[in-house]
Amino acid sequence: MTDQPTALPPTQSDSTRPSLADCRVLQLPTVHDRRGNLTFIEGERQIPFAIARAYYIYDVPGGSERGSHAHRSLEQFIVAVSGSFDVVVDDGREQRRFPLNRCYFGLYLPRMMWRSLDNFSSGAVCMVLASQVYDESDYIRDYETFLAEPR
Ligand code: T46
């Protein structure tokens, strides 16, 4: 049996600054099996962008926070493949906390979202799929600069 994934969010125009409403928790397809379950992710199918990079965050000490920046053009999909953590997302107008604690749900973040990750459980593994390879010039690390970017 396969669980059906959530419908993809509409893609954003490059000229429009996204809002919190464009951030979505998406359910991934899961193939149930007596041998164990299997969940898969394909670029431009289960998530709305082609995957250029994957990375993992793990062995996070209790009380640590990651992120605290935004990206000018990068889109990401964040999955708690083990354990749990929260992603706090801020579009410059409002904030929302997304708890992630299942490996078959992930959070889609469009460009221009200030994000912080906290509340990591012991043994949590955060997998991130990204639409572009690593590029430091895409980061906005200063919150006032983030707020001042055009809408
Ligand atoms: C995000 C959250 C969830 C690389 O060399 N390649 C990479 O692909 C990444 C992501 C990082 N790095 C280097 C850059 C820094 O020297 O690894 C070091 C730590 O990166 P950073 O401080 O950006 O890590 P986080 O956990 O604060 O943020 C990362 C992503 O950068 C960010 O896009 O959304 O994870």
Backbone and ligand atoms as CSV (ligand in chain L), in Angstrom:
chain,resi,resn,atom,element,x,y,z
A,1,MET,N,N,0.840,-1.193,0.000
A,1,MET,CA,C,0.000,0.000,0.000
A,1,MET,C,C,0.880,1.251,0.000
A,2,THR,N,N,0.499,2.248,-0.778
A,2,THR,CA,C,1.274,3.487,-0.843
A,2,THR,C,C,0.413,4.650,-0.391
A,3,ASP,N,N,0.883,5.423,0.591
A,3,ASP,CA,C,0.180,6.649,0.987
A,3,ASP,C,C,0.389,7.692,-0.091
A,4,GLN,N,N,-0.658,8.420,-0.420
A,4,GLN,CA,C,-0.553,9.428,-1.464
A,4,GLN,C,C,0.054,10.710,-0.901
A,5,PRO,N,N,0.962,11.338,-1.674
A,5,PRO,CA,C,1.571,12.573,-1.195
A,5,PRO,C,C,0.622,13.755,-1.295
A,6,THR,N,N,0.974,14.833,-0.586
A,6,THR,CA,C,0.231,16.083,-0.651
A,6,THR,C,C,0.432,16.718,-2.023
A,7,ALA,N,N,-0.568,17.462,-2.512
A,7,ALA,CA,C,-0.407,18.195,-3.769
A,7,ALA,C,C,0.677,19.255,-3.610
A,8,LEU,N,N,1.449,19.467,-4.679
A,8,LEU,CA,C,2.538,20.450,-4.616
A,8,LEU,C,C,1.989,21.859,-4.536
A,9,PRO,N,N,2.717,22.755,-3.820
A,9,PRO,CA,C,2.319,24.159,-3.830
A,9,PRO,C,C,2.607,24.765,-5.196
A,10,PRO,N,N,1.865,25.827,-5.586
A,10,PRO,CA,C,2.162,26.465,-6.864
A,10,PRO,C,C,3.557,27.067,-6.843
A,11,THR,N,N,4.250,27.070,-7.993
A,11,THR,CA,C,5.595,27.651,-8.024
A,11,THR,C,C,5.502,29.168,-7.972
A,12,GLN,N,N,6.536,29.759,-7.372
A,12,GLN,CA,C,6.571,31.204,-7.181
A,12,GLN,C,C,7.185,31.910,-8.369
A,13,SER,N,N,6.648,33.053,-8.718
A,13,SER,CA,C,7.306,33.909,-9.697
A,13,SER,C,C,8.528,34.533,-9.025
A,14,ASP,N,N,9.646,34.674,-9.754
A,14,ASP,CA,C,10.878,35.215,-9.184
A,14,ASP,C,C,10.693,36.634,-8.678
A,15,SER,N,N,9.749,37.374,-9.267
A,15,SER,CA,C,9.607,38.781,-8.916
A,15,SER,C,C,8.734,38.972,-7.677
A,16,THR,N,N,8.081,37.919,-7.203
A,16,THR,CA,C,7.175,38.052,-6.069
A,16,THR,C,C,7.876,37.567,-4.815
A,17,ARG,N,N,7.869,38.390,-3.767
A,17,ARG,CA,C,8.468,37.919,-2.517
A,17,ARG,C,C,7.461,36.998,-1.841
A,18,PRO,N,N,7.831,35.742,-1.577
A,18,PRO,CA,C,6.877,34.793,-1.001
A,18,PRO,C,C,6.466,35.189,0.416
A,19,SER,N,N,5.371,34.602,0.863
A,19,SER,CA,C,4.893,34.840,2.223
A,19,SER,C,C,4.816,33.497,2.953
A,20,LEU,N,N,4.483,33.568,4.243
A,20,LEU,CA,C,4.352,32.336,5.036
A,20,LEU,C,C,3.375,31.354,4.418
A,21,ALA,N,N,2.366,31.868,3.706
A,21,ALA,CA,C,1.363,30.993,3.088
A,21,ALA,C,C,1.980,30.090,2.023
A,22,ASP,N,N,3.170,30.454,1.521
A,22,ASP,CA,C,3.835,29.635,0.506
A,22,ASP,C,C,4.689,28.523,1.115
A,23,CYS,N,N,4.860,28.540,2.442
A,23,CYS,CA,C,5.594,27.468,3.140
A,23,CYS,C,C,4.593,26.344,3.403
A,24,ARG,N,N,4.966,25.138,3.041
A,24,ARG,CA,C,4.005,24.035,3.178
A,24,ARG,C,C,4.651,22.810,3.808
A,25,VAL,N,N,3.913,22.163,4.709
A,25,VAL,CA,C,4.303,20.833,5.162
A,25,VAL,C,C,3.698,19.843,4.165
A,26,LEU,N,N,4.557,19.089,3.489
A,26,LEU,CA,C,4.113,18.145,2.462
A,26,LEU,C,C,4.260,16.718,2.975
A,27,GLN,N,N,3.243,15.912,2.720
A,27,GLN,CA,C,3.338,14.483,3.067
A,27,GLN,C,C,3.963,13.733,1.902
A,28,LEU,N,N,4.924,12.891,2.220
A,28,LEU,CA,C,5.641,12.127,1.191
A,28,LEU,C,C,5.009,10.759,1.021
A,29,PRO,N,N,5.137,10.171,-0.174
A,29,PRO,CA,C,4.600,8.828,-0.368
A,29,PRO,C,C,5.373,7.814,0.479
A,30,THR,N,N,4.623,6.895,1.066
A,30,THR,CA,C,5.238,5.841,1.880
A,30,THR,C,C,4.736,4.492,1.392
A,31,VAL,N,N,5.673,3.597,1.123
A,31,VAL,CA,C,5.324,2.239,0.714
A,31,VAL,C,C,5.446,1.359,1.951
A,32,HIS,N,N,4.301,0.853,2.418
A,32,HIS,CA,C,4.283,0.011,3.618
A,32,HIS,C,C,4.615,-1.428,3.228
A,33,ASP,N,N,5.400,-2.054,4.068
A,33,ASP,CA,C,5.892,-3.399,3.738
A,33,ASP,C,C,6.130,-4.119,5.060
A,34,ARG,N,N,5.913,-5.444,5.088
A,34,ARG,CA,C,6.213,-6.195,6.319
A,34,ARG,C,C,7.689,-6.090,6.676
A,35,ARG,N,N,8.535,-5.810,5.659
A,35,ARG,CA,C,9.984,-5.704,5.906
A,35,ARG,C,C,10.371,-4.337,6.440
A,36,GLY,N,N,9.385,-3.422,6.481
A,36,GLY,CA,C,9.673,-2.048,6.891
A,36,GLY,C,C,9.092,-1.093,5.863
A,37,ASN,N,N,9.032,0.174,6.179
A,37,ASN,CA,C,8.422,1.165,5.283
A,37,ASN,C,C,9.483,1.891,4.473
A,38,LEU,N,N,9.047,2.419,3.314
A,38,LEU,CA,C,9.974,3.127,2.420
A,38,LEU,C,C,9.307,4.424,1.964
A,39,THR,N,N,10.018,5.531,2.130
A,39,THR,CA,C,9.516,6.840,1.679
A,39,THR,C,C,10.493,7.386,0.653
A,40,PHE,N,N,9.953,8.013,-0.398
A,40,PHE,CA,C,10.848,8.529,-1.447
A,40,PHE,C,C,10.520,9.976,-1.797
A,41,ILE,N,N,11.539,10.649,-2.358
A,41,ILE,CA,C,11.400,12.052,-2.779
A,41,ILE,C,C,12.054,12.189,-4.142
A,42,GLU,N,N,11.304,12.706,-5.098
A,42,GLU,CA,C,11.853,12.984,-6.422
A,42,GLU,C,C,11.692,14.473,-6.705
A,43,GLY,N,N,12.762,15.082,-7.238
A,43,GLY,CA,C,12.696,16.500,-7.577
A,43,GLY,C,C,11.626,16.770,-8.617
A,44,GLU,N,N,10.939,17.879,-8.435
A,44,GLU,CA,C,9.868,18.342,-9.322
A,44,GLU,C,C,8.673,17.389,-9.363
A,45,ARG,N,N,8.640,16.442,-8.427
A,45,ARG,CA,C,7.466,15.574,-8.324
A,45,ARG,C,C,6.891,15.713,-6.922
A,46,GLN,N,N,7.557,15.118,-5.918
A,46,GLN,CA,C,7.052,15.290,-4.552
A,46,GLN,C,C,7.385,16.669,-3.996
A,47,ILE,N,N,8.458,17.291,-4.517
A,47,ILE,CA,C,8.808,18.660,-4.097
A,47,ILE,C,C,8.907,19.535,-5.347
A,48,PRO,N,N,8.653,20.853,-5.193
A,48,PRO,CA,C,8.456,21.678,-6.393
A,48,PRO,C,C,9.720,22.238,-7.018
A,49,PHE,N,N,10.863,21.566,-6.847
A,49,PHE,CA,C,12.083,22.031,-7.515
A,49,PHE,C,C,12.982,20.833,-7.807
A,50,ALA,N,N,13.902,21.029,-8.765
A,50,ALA,CA,C,14.906,20.009,-9.063
A,50,ALA,C,C,15.960,20.032,-7.953
A,51,ILE,N,N,16.398,18.853,-7.522
A,51,ILE,CA,C,17.329,18.754,-6.380
A,51,ILE,C,C,18.770,18.891,-6.880
A,52,ALA,N,N,19.458,19.924,-6.373
A,52,ALA,CA,C,20.859,20.134,-6.759
A,52,ALA,C,C,21.821,19.716,-5.646
A,53,ARG,N,N,21.302,19.573,-4.410
A,53,ARG,CA,C,22.190,19.340,-3.256
A,53,ARG,C,C,21.381,18.721,-2.132
A,54,ALA,N,N,22.037,17.869,-1.362
A,54,ALA,CA,C,21.446,17.353,-0.115
A,54,ALA,C,C,22.485,17.507,0.979
A,55,TYR,N,N,22.043,17.831,2.181
A,55,TYR,CA,C,22.957,17.829,3.326
A,55,TYR,C,C,22.200,17.428,4.582
A,56,TYR,N,N,22.950,17.070,5.611
A,56,TYR,CA,C,22.377,16.575,6.865
A,56,TYR,C,C,22.950,17.353,8.029
A,57,ILE,N,N,22.129,17.582,9.016
A,57,ILE,CA,C,22.593,18.177,10.282
A,57,ILE,C,C,22.285,17.146,11.368
A,58,TYR,N,N,23.266,16.795,12.177
A,58,TYR,CA,C,23.102,15.727,13.169
A,58,TYR,C,C,24.075,15.957,14.322
A,59,ASP,N,N,23.950,15.142,15.355
A,59,ASP,CA,C,24.769,15.314,16.571
A,59,ASP,C,C,24.646,16.735,17.107
A,60,VAL,N,N,23.433,17.263,17.092
A,60,VAL,CA,C,23.209,18.641,17.545
A,60,VAL,C,C,23.120,18.641,19.074
A,61,PRO,N,N,23.974,19.397,19.746
A,61,PRO,CA,C,23.910,19.428,21.216
A,61,PRO,C,C,22.584,20.031,21.690
A,62,GLY,N,N,22.060,19.544,22.812
A,62,GLY,CA,C,20.808,20.063,23.373
A,62,GLY,C,C,20.874,21.576,23.519
A,63,GLY,N,N,19.797,22.262,23.150
A,63,GLY,CA,C,19.719,23.709,23.309
A,63,GLY,C,C,20.324,24.498,22.150
A,64,SER,N,N,20.928,23.813,21.170
A,64,SER,CA,C,21.552,24.529,20.045
A,64,SER,C,C,20.504,25.022,19.059
A,65,GLU,N,N,20.880,26.093,18.347
A,65,GLU,CA,C,20.032,26.631,17.287
A,65,GLU,C,C,20.848,26.676,16.007
A,66,ARG,N,N,20.235,26.345,14.889
A,66,ARG,CA,C,20.884,26.402,13.572
A,66,ARG,C,C,20.128,27.408,12.707
A,67,GLY,N,N,20.708,27.733,11.567
A,67,GLY,CA,C,20.044,28.642,10.631
A,67,GLY,C,C,20.218,30.084,11.062
A,68,SER,N,N,19.089,30.802,11.203
A,68,SER,CA,C,19.071,32.242,11.487
A,68,SER,C,C,19.643,33.017,10.301
A,69,HIS,N,N,19.049,32.788,9.170
A,69,HIS,CA,C,19.386,33.512,7.947
A,69,HIS,C,C,18.290,33.258,6.916
A,70,ALA,N,N,18.398,33.925,5.778
A,70,ALA,CA,C,17.472,33.701,4.654
A,70,ALA,C,C,18.313,33.501,3.398
A,71,HIS,N,N,17.642,33.109,2.322
A,71,HIS,CA,C,18.314,32.913,1.034
A,71,HIS,C,C,17.613,33.737,-0.026
A,72,ARG,N,N,18.408,34.410,-0.848
A,72,ARG,CA,C,17.825,35.255,-1.897
A,72,ARG,C,C,17.089,34.421,-2.941
A,73,SER,N,N,17.637,33.273,-3.331
A,73,SER,CA,C,16.975,32.504,-4.390
A,73,SER,C,C,16.815,31.016,-4.082
A,74,LEU,N,N,17.459,30.510,-3.050
A,74,LEU,CA,C,17.417,29.069,-2.752
A,74,LEU,C,C,16.050,28.629,-2.229
A,75,GLU,N,N,15.571,27.496,-2.732
A,75,GLU,CA,C,14.399,26.820,-2.164
A,75,GLU,C,C,14.903,25.556,-1.461
A,76,GLN,N,N,14.235,25.179,-0.368
A,76,GLN,CA,C,14.683,24.007,0.372
A,76,GLN,C,C,13.488,23.181,0.847
A,77,PHE,N,N,13.797,21.917,1.126
A,77,PHE,CA,C,12.804,21.000,1.679
A,77,PHE,C,C,13.480,20.305,2.854
A,78,ILE,N,N,12.876,20.446,4.039
A,78,ILE,CA,C,13.524,20.022,5.282
A,78,ILE,C,C,12.740,18.861,5.890
A,79,VAL,N,N,13.450,17.779,6.206
A,79,VAL,CA,C,12.806,16.574,6.753
A,79,VAL,C,C,13.519,16.148,8.037
A,80,ALA,N,N,12.745,15.841,9.066
A,80,ALA,CA,C,13.305,15.213,10.271
A,80,ALA,C,C,13.346,13.709,9.982
A,81,VAL,N,N,14.453,13.206,9.434
A,81,VAL,CA,C,14.511,11.782,9.083
A,81,VAL,C,C,14.651,10.912,10.335
A,82,SER,N,N,15.068,11.534,11.429
A,82,SER,CA,C,15.095,10.846,12.717
A,82,SER,C,C,14.882,11.897,13.798
A,83,GLY,N,N,14.191,11.536,14.867
A,83,GLY,CA,C,13.976,12.471,15.965
A,83,GLY,C,C,13.099,13.637,15.551
A,84,SER,N,N,13.297,14.771,16.195
A,84,SER,CA,C,12.413,15.912,15.959
A,84,SER,C,C,13.153,17.225,16.193
A,85,PHE,N,N,12.632,18.279,15.608
A,85,PHE,CA,C,13.092,19.652,15.830
A,85,PHE,C,C,12.012,20.579,15.286
A,86,ASP,N,N,12.162,21.867,15.570
A,86,ASP,CA,C,11.206,22.859,15.071
A,86,ASP,C,C,11.914,23.772,14.078
A,87,VAL,N,N,11.173,24.222,13.078
A,87,VAL,CA,C,11.666,25.243,12.150
A,87,VAL,C,C,10.795,26.483,12.354
A,88,VAL,N,N,11.424,27.582,12.767
A,88,VAL,CA,C,10.696,28.841,12.943
A,88,VAL,C,C,10.928,29.668,11.683
A,89,VAL,N,N,9.841,29.989,10.997
A,89,VAL,CA,C,9.926,30.676,9.701
A,89,VAL,C,C,9.313,32.064,9.844
A,90,ASP,N,N,9.984,33.032,9.226
A,90,ASP,CA,C,9.593,34.444,9.327
A,90,ASP,C,C,9.673,35.019,7.915
A,91,ASP,N,N,8.568,35.572,7.423
A,91,ASP,CA,C,8.582,36.143,6.061
A,91,ASP,C,C,8.804,37.656,6.077
A,92,GLY,N,N,9.119,38.185,7.261
A,92,GLY,CA,C,9.325,39.629,7.392
A,92,GLY,C,C,8.095,40.343,7.903
A,93,ARG,N,N,6.972,39.619,7.922
A,93,ARG,CA,C,5.721,40.200,8.432
A,93,ARG,C,C,5.195,39.407,9.614
A,94,GLU,N,N,5.296,38.075,9.495
A,94,GLU,CA,C,4.836,37.221,10.593
A,94,GLU,C,C,5.716,35.982,10.688
A,95,GLN,N,N,5.571,35.314,11.829
A,95,GLN,CA,C,6.396,34.133,12.137
A,95,GLN,C,C,5.510,32.942,12.385
A,96,ARG,N,N,6.006,31.761,12.052
A,96,ARG,CA,C,5.285,30.538,12.410
A,96,ARG,C,C,6.289,29.451,12.749
A,97,ARG,N,N,5.938,28.649,13.748
A,97,ARG,CA,C,6.783,27.526,14.179
A,97,ARG,C,C,6.228,26.238,13.576
A,98,PHE,N,N,7.072,25.504,12.866
A,98,PHE,CA,C,6.672,24.222,12.265
A,98,PHE,C,C,7.404,23.100,12.990
A,99,PRO,N,N,6.724,22.308,13.820
A,99,PRO,CA,C,7.386,21.155,14.435
A,99,PRO,C,C,7.496,20.030,13.396
A,100,LEU,N,N,8.663,19.443,13.258
A,100,LEU,CA,C,8.857,18.302,12.344
A,100,LEU,C,C,9.271,17.099,13.172
A,101,ASN,N,N,8.559,16.003,13.023
A,101,ASN,CA,C,8.842,14.826,13.860
A,101,ASN,C,C,8.490,13.504,13.177
A,102,ARG,N,N,8.276,13.528,11.852
A,102,ARG,CA,C,7.985,12.299,11.098
A,102,ARG,C,C,8.789,12.327,9.801
A,103,CYS,N,N,9.379,11.159,9.437
A,103,CYS,CA,C,10.253,11.156,8.256
A,103,CYS,C,C,9.464,11.183,6.953
A,104,TYR,N,N,8.146,11.096,7.019
A,104,TYR,CA,C,7.335,11.151,5.791
A,104,TYR,C,C,6.578,12.473,5.663
A,105,PHE,N,N,7.000,13.467,6.449
A,105,PHE,CA,C,6.541,14.845,6.249
A,105,PHE,C,C,7.772,15.729,6.105
A,106,GLY,N,N,7.674,16.763,5.285
A,106,GLY,CA,C,8.777,17.718,5.179
A,106,GLY,C,C,8.223,19.104,4.980
A,107,LEU,N,N,9.065,20.088,5.269
A,107,LEU,CA,C,8.653,21.486,5.149
A,107,LEU,C,C,9.298,22.097,3.914
A,108,TYR,N,N,8.465,22.581,2.999
A,108,TYR,CA,C,8.955,23.290,1.816
A,108,TYR,C,C,9.115,24.767,2.158
A,109,LEU,N,N,10.319,25.302,1.917
A,109,LEU,CA,C,10.579,26.728,2.127
A,109,LEU,C,C,10.943,27.372,0.801
A,110,PRO,N,N,10.147,28.321,0.335
A,110,PRO,CA,C,10.548,29.072,-0.849
A,110,PRO,C,C,11.677,30.031,-0.504
A,111,ARG,N,N,12.132,30.778,-1.478
A,111,ARG,CA,C,13.176,31.787,-1.251
A,111,ARG,C,C,12.676,32.848,-0.267
A,112,MET,N,N,13.601,33.608,0.287
A,112,MET,CA,C,13.298,34.776,1.112
A,112,MET,C,C,12.458,34.467,2.351
A,113,MET,N,N,12.827,33.391,3.036
A,113,MET,CA,C,12.224,33.064,4.332
A,113,MET,C,C,13.340,33.038,5.373
A,114,TRP,N,N,13.216,33.858,6.394
A,114,TRP,CA,C,14.166,33.787,7.510
A,114,TRP,C,C,13.821,32.534,8.296
A,115,ARG,N,N,14.801,31.642,8.513
A,115,ARG,CA,C,14.520,30.389,9.222
A,115,ARG,C,C,15.531,30.147,10.337
A,116,SER,N,N,14.999,29.593,11.444
A,116,SER,CA,C,15.841,29.153,12.554
A,116,SER,C,C,15.354,27.775,12.957
A,117,LEU,N,N,16.287,26.893,13.278
A,117,LEU,CA,C,15.926,25.544,13.709
A,117,LEU,C,C,16.336,25.398,15.162
A,118,ASP,N,N,15.401,24.913,16.008
A,118,ASP,CA,C,15.724,24.728,17.418
A,118,ASP,C,C,14.928,23.547,17.978
A,119,ASN,N,N,15.017,23.354,19.284
A,119,ASN,CA,C,14.265,22.287,19.956
A,119,ASN,C,C,14.628,20.901,19.412
A,120,PHE,N,N,15.915,20.696,19.098
A,120,PHE,CA,C,16.361,19.397,18.558
A,120,PHE,C,C,16.268,18.326,19.647
A,121,SER,N,N,15.683,17.186,19.303
A,121,SER,CA,C,15.671,16.055,20.227
A,121,SER,C,C,17.034,15.363,20.170
A,122,SER,N,N,17.285,14.534,21.156
A,122,SER,CA,C,18.497,13.722,21.136
A,122,SER,C,C,18.436,12.794,19.911
A,123,GLY,N,N,19.502,12.721,19.151
A,123,GLY,CA,C,19.543,11.829,17.989
A,123,GLY,C,C,18.839,12.361,16.756
A,124,ALA,N,N,18.398,13.612,16.772
A,124,ALA,CA,C,17.690,14.156,15.604
A,124,ALA,C,C,18.624,14.248,14.399
A,125,VAL,N,N,18.081,13.920,13.232
A,125,VAL,CA,C,18.803,14.102,11.972
A,125,VAL,C,C,17.923,14.942,11.056
A,126,CYS,N,N,18.475,16.087,10.638
A,126,CYS,CA,C,17.764,17.021,9.759
A,126,CYS,C,C,18.347,16.865,8.364
A,127,MET,N,N,17.506,16.364,7.433
A,127,MET,CA,C,17.943,16.253,6.042
A,127,MET,C,C,17.360,17.427,5.260
A,128,VAL,N,N,18.212,18.068,4.471
A,128,VAL,CA,C,17.752,19.207,3.671
A,128,VAL,C,C,18.056,18.938,2.203
A,129,LEU,N,N,17.035,19.088,1.362
A,129,LEU,CA,C,17.205,19.044,-0.093
A,129,LEU,C,C,17.135,20.474,-0.585
A,130,ALA,N,N,18.064,20.845,-1.470
A,130,ALA,CA,C,18.185,22.243,-1.874
A,130,ALA,C,C,18.147,22.356,-3.395
A,131,SER,N,N,17.645,23.494,-3.865
A,131,SER,CA,C,17.467,23.702,-5.310
A,131,SER,C,C,18.743,24.157,-6.004
A,132,GLN,N,N,19.768,24.534,-5.219
A,132,GLN,CA,C,21.020,25.025,-5.807
A,132,GLN,C,C,22.200,24.490,-5.006
A,133,VAL,N,N,23.363,24.475,-5.625
A,133,VAL,CA,C,24.566,24.101,-4.887
A,133,VAL,C,C,24.898,25.215,-3.897
A,134,TYR,N,N,25.795,24.928,-2.964
A,134,TYR,CA,C,26.130,25.893,-1.909
A,134,TYR,C,C,26.727,27.160,-2.513
A,135,ASP,N,N,26.204,28.307,-2.083
A,135,ASP,CA,C,26.684,29.595,-2.589
A,135,ASP,C,C,26.509,30.629,-1.479
A,136,GLU,N,N,27.615,30.993,-0.847
A,136,GLU,CA,C,27.544,31.919,0.288
A,136,GLU,C,C,26.912,33.257,-0.107
A,137,SER,N,N,27.051,33.664,-1.366
A,137,SER,CA,C,26.509,34.970,-1.773
A,137,SER,C,C,24.979,34.977,-1.816
A,138,ASP,N,N,24.363,33.808,-1.730
A,138,ASP,CA,C,22.896,33.729,-1.717
A,138,ASP,C,C,22.324,33.968,-0.311
A,139,TYR,N,N,23.203,33.944,0.713
A,139,TYR,CA,C,22.733,34.068,2.097
A,139,TYR,C,C,22.474,35.520,2.471
A,140,ILE,N,N,21.423,35.762,3.244
A,140,ILE,CA,C,21.232,37.042,3.949
A,140,ILE,C,C,21.347,36.698,5.430
A,141,ARG,N,N,22.425,37.156,6.051
A,141,ARG,CA,C,22.686,36.765,7.445
A,141,ARG,C,C,22.340,37.868,8.438
A,142,ASP,N,N,21.905,39.018,7.913
A,142,ASP,CA,C,21.549,40.139,8.779
A,142,ASP,C,C,20.033,40.380,8.663
A,143,TYR,N,N,19.323,40.353,9.813
A,143,TYR,CA,C,17.854,40.417,9.780
A,143,TYR,C,C,17.349,41.749,9.224
A,144,GLU,N,N,18.034,42.852,9.542
A,144,GLU,CA,C,17.587,44.161,9.029
A,144,GLU,C,C,17.721,44.215,7.504
A,145,THR,N,N,18.779,43.618,6.984
A,145,THR,CA,C,18.944,43.546,5.520
A,145,THR,C,C,17.821,42.724,4.905
A,146,PHE,N,N,17.474,41.629,5.562
A,146,PHE,CA,C,16.368,40.771,5.097
A,146,PHE,C,C,15.068,41.568,5.018
A,147,LEU,N,N,14.789,42.344,6.079
A,147,LEU,CA,C,13.540,43.124,6.099
A,147,LEU,C,C,13.543,44.184,4.996
A,148,ALA,N,N,14.715,44.726,4.684
A,148,ALA,CA,C,14.813,45.841,3.735
A,148,ALA,C,C,14.758,45.397,2.269
A,149,GLU,N,N,14.857,44.086,2.014
A,149,GLU,CA,C,14.815,43.613,0.630
A,149,GLU,C,C,13.471,43.958,0.000
A,150,PRO,N,N,13.422,44.291,-1.309
A,150,PRO,CA,C,12.149,44.707,-1.924
A,150,PRO,C,C,11.101,43.605,-1.916
A,151,ARG,N,N,9.828,44.041,-1.833
A,151,ARG,CA,C,8.693,43.103,-1.870
A,151,ARG,C,C,8.103,43.043,-3.261
L,1,T46,C1,C,19.554,26.180,6.239
L,1,T46,C2,C,19.727,25.355,7.459
L,1,T46,C3,C,18.601,24.415,7.677
L,1,T46,C4,C,28.862,23.985,3.171
L,1,T46,O1,O,30.069,23.986,2.916
L,1,T46,N1,N,27.984,23.405,2.288
L,1,T46,C5,C,26.642,23.381,2.511
L,1,T46,O2,O,25.883,22.852,1.674
L,1,T46,C6,C,26.134,23.976,3.716
L,1,T46,C7,C,24.645,23.985,4.007
L,1,T46,C8,C,27.024,24.530,4.588
L,1,T46,N2,N,28.365,24.526,4.320
L,1,T46,C9,C,29.287,25.085,5.309
L,1,T46,C10,C,29.157,26.588,5.492
L,1,T46,C11,C,29.540,26.789,6.944
L,1,T46,O3,O,30.932,26.917,7.044
L,1,T46,O4,O,28.996,24.511,6.579
L,1,T46,C12,C,29.142,25.470,7.610
L,1,T46,C13,C,27.857,25.571,8.438
L,1,T46,O5,O,26.821,26.155,7.630
L,1,T46,P1,P,25.669,27.065,8.262
L,1,T46,O6,O,26.204,27.867,9.375
L,1,T46,O7,O,25.003,27.793,7.124
L,1,T46,O8,O,24.683,25.926,8.832
L,1,T46,P2,P,23.224,26.127,9.434
L,1,T46,O9,O,22.837,24.830,10.020
L,1,T46,O10,O,23.125,27.319,10.293
L,1,T46,O11,O,22.292,26.397,8.137
L,1,T46,C14,C,22.125,25.365,7.189
L,1,T46,C15,C,22.009,25.960,5.796
L,1,T46,O12,O,23.148,26.809,5.554
L,1,T46,C16,C,20.770,26.759,5.620
L,1,T46,O13,O,20.563,27.021,4.246
L,1,T46,O14,O,18.447,26.493,5.852
L,1,T46,O15,O,20.956,24.618,7.479
